[in-house]
Amino acid sequence: MTGLTAYFGLLDKGEPKAGETVVVTAASGAVGMVVGQIARAKGARAVGTAGSEEKCRYLVEELGFDAALNYKSETFYQQLREVTPDRIDVIFDNVGGPLLDTLIRRLGMGGRIVVCGATSQYNNDVIYGPSNYLALATMRARMEGFIIFDYEDRYAEAREEMIGWMKAGQLKFRENILDGGIADYPSILHRLYEGENIGKMMMRLPAAMG
């Protein structure tokens, strides 16, 4: 399901073209890492943001991203400008909040923002919305969300193309499987939202539980 989310969100809403720059937040997560690789498969540049240097190295060295930036770095915006000299054509956002605000500052003319999620906001009583949304008007850009279940009749199409990329070595997945019981679920979910995982986090129940 995360692969399908990446596929339709990027290709149907982001519409990346060869040579364009795609920036994806939470790029080391299950959706984000696929978004970047699909962007590359379509001839676009892939730039990811993540919360540690380890994750950034993984994105570049293992998954083939053109660049990956630690959004916690004090020089993050300076680095962002350096890796997006022609600005950003597509923002695939999984995080929301101030990080999205920062990325919008680099949005290019006719840019597209794909709203997939907002992990930085899920536990907030008051949701932080973009404070510089007028950039959408200035840059003739658009910001659009989607729900993956709207594409149910096209799942087979996406799976066929992604299987082709996997066979060609253009698409890799990573799973983070943790052993535990039902009582461990809250702590494992907390780790997910704290950004401690790389790839898809899964919990393996004891065999006795079926």
Buried (B, 14 or more C-beta within 10 A) or exposed (E): EBBBBBBBBBBBBBEBEEEBBBBBBBBBBBBBBBBBBBBBBBEBBBBBBBBBEEBBEBBBEEBBBBBBBBBEEEEBBEBBEEBBEEBBBBBBBBBBBEBBBBBBEBBBEEBBBBBBBBBBBEEEEEEBEBEEEEBBEEBEBEBEEBEBEEBEEEBEEBEEBBEEBBEEEBBBBBEBEEEEEEEEEEEBEEBBEEBEBBBBBEBEEEEEEE
